């Protein structure tokens, strides 16, 4: 470690937070376990401004843990549509059911019990304990890693075990034994609003006087980036099979893999020639729609939509466990991938 740990770090941060921190986030009023937990899951790899409207819709629909546990997975995924990283929603739903079954619907206050819940890692568990129960626990999310690596000028990718272990130790030493909720929010706020990734506002930072990266003038060198190769590109053709009522055929995706358990458009390899009959449907015409790219964390997906006008044969029943007709009804609570929902909405509007 390149810098002595002292109480001036947390003191400066708490004083800054009192004047400049975020005190009006919806999950802070009231700051109770269910709301804190929901916000922490939504905020994983997602910015606050993006999360707020999703949080508000979610909390309006599922007012407590029991309501969430009793909902169908489709209802949960429907409200999550567009927020991405859908495993978070599936784990949130499973965790709610676990809390009802094993903890009488009351969110646990014990670290070991919290971290046993699906979708909760060490930093998320610590953030929940600090913000919902005022228990001092060190956290280490992306914002905190950025603040600490700059303050102590720690080189090396934070995802590397050795570096991550060092950062956990420093985070624990900096965490005060009081004001747990405020300190946790303060260090996250500082990383999100002042000690930002590309253009840190060091003149507004309460820690700059002792920050080694600021002293060296190389703030943006920290944290060290992971060496990345170019993202691979995959292609798919999505079939927009539209019946005479203007509805589109949706297919439920497998539980594993991207968009797990979401309702999406049937896909075929782009090299396959579309047959005159698909899914028991007669293809009357087909028309290509401009392709577009959707980027995941680990690859690009080039999507080529193909609009096919179809009609059903006699005695053909398409509604099944894995296939449904979709017409954009607001009452339809199915979860759709963001780009698929956007594509369908544009076609249904026209």
Secondary structure, 3 states (H helix, E strand, C coil): CCCCCCCHHHHHHHHHHHHHCCCCCHHHCCCCHHHHHHHHHHCCCCCHHHHHHHHHHHHHHCCCHHHHHHCCHHHHHHHHCCCCCCHHHHHHHHHHHHHHHHHCCCCCCCHHHHHCCCCCCHHHHHHHHHHHHCCCCCCCCHHHHHHHHHHCCCCCECCCHHHHHHHHHHHHHHCCCCCHHHHHHHHHHHHHHCCCCCCCCHHHCCCHHHCHHHHHCCHHHCCECCCCCCCEEEEEEEEEEECCCCCEEEEECCCCCCCCCCEECEEECCCCCCCCEECCEEEEEEEECCCEEEECCCEEEEEEEEEEEEEECCCCCCCCCCEEEECCCCCCCCCECHHHHHHHHHHHHC
